[in-house]
């Protein structure tokens, strides 16, 4: 089943439009640039070869285009839904694991 972790919202297009208004549409970070490039390559290859993954398989297409795993995609979609519903103010990022150093007192 393709919609196992997506919660559809009617406000997606409106909120995306509002978030882009009054802001320059620049891709600044290298990770964002890499994602844009991989999506471009995916779409370019589909324009030459034809559609390889059916359009009804949205999650599979997005995962293939972005080179992200289905689990990562589900986490991002859940985070997006939390932002839209007001549960969180922005997307959460994974926390950096830091070693716990104990100071030795002699």
C-alpha positions in Angstrom: 0.0 0.0 0.0 1.4 3.4 -1.0 -0.2 5.6 1.6 0.9 3.8 4.7 2.5 6.9 6.4 1.1 9.9 4.5 -1.7 12.0 6.0 -3.1 14.1 3.2 -3.9 17.7 4.0 -5.8 20.2 1.9 -3.6 23.0 3.2 -0.3 21.8 1.6 -0.5 23.9 -1.5 -1.7 27.0 0.4 1.0 26.8 3.1 3.7 26.1 0.5 2.6 29.2 -1.5 2.6 31.3 1.7 6.0 30.1 2.8 7.6 31.1 -0.6 6.0 34.6 -0.8 8.3 37.5 0.0 11.3 35.2 0.1 14.1 34.6 -2.4 13.9 31.1 -3.8 17.5 30.1 -3.3 19.0 26.8 -2.5 21.9 27.5 -0.1 23.0 24.3 1.5 24.9 21.6 -0.4 22.5 18.9 0.8 19.6 20.8 -0.8 21.5 21.3 -4.0 22.3 17.6 -4.1 18.6 16.7 -3.7 17.6 19.2 -6.5 20.2 17.6 -8.8 19.1 14.0 -8.1 15.4 15.0 -8.7 16.5 16.7 -11.9 18.4 13.6 -13.1 15.4 11.4 -12.2 13.0 13.5 -14.2 15.4 13.9 -17.1 15.8 10.1 -17.4 12.1 9.7 -17.2 11.6 12.2 -20.0 14.0 10.2 -22.2 13.0 6.6 -21.2 9.4 7.0 -20.1 7.8 6.7 -16.7 9.3 3.7 -14.9 7.4 4.0 -11.7 3.6 4.5 -12.0 2.4 8.0 -11.0 0.0 6.4 -8.4 3.0 5.2 -6.4 3.8 8.7 -5.0 6.0 7.6 -2.1 8.1 5.2 -4.2 8.6 7.9 -6.9 9.7 10.5 -4.3 12.0 8.0 -2.6 13.6 7.1 -5.9 13.9 10.7 -7.1 15.5 12.0 -3.9 17.5 8.8 -3.2 16.0 8.7 0.3 14.8 5.5 2.0 11.0 5.0 2.5 11.6 5.2 6.3 13.3 8.6 6.0 10.5 9.8 3.7 7.9 8.7 6.2 9.7 10.6 9.0 9.9 13.8 6.8 6.2 13.5 5.9 5.2 13.1 9.5 7.3 16.1 10.5 5.6 18.1 7.7 2.2 17.1 9.0 3.2 18.2 12.5 4.3 21.6 11.2 1.0 22.0 9.3 -1.2 21.1 12.2 0.8 23.3 14.6 2.2 20.5 16.8 5.7 21.9 16.1 6.9 25.2 14.8 9.4 23.8 12.3 10.9 20.6 11.0 12.9 18.8 13.7 16.4 17.7 12.9 18.1 14.5 14.2 20.1 15.3 17.3 23.8 14.9 17.2 25.2 12.2 19.4 27.9 13.5 21.7 30.1 11.4 23.8 29.7 11.7 27.5 33.1 12.4 29.1 33.5 12.1 32.8 36.2 14.2 34.4 38.5 12.3 36.7 39.2 14.0 39.9 42.5 12.9 41.5 
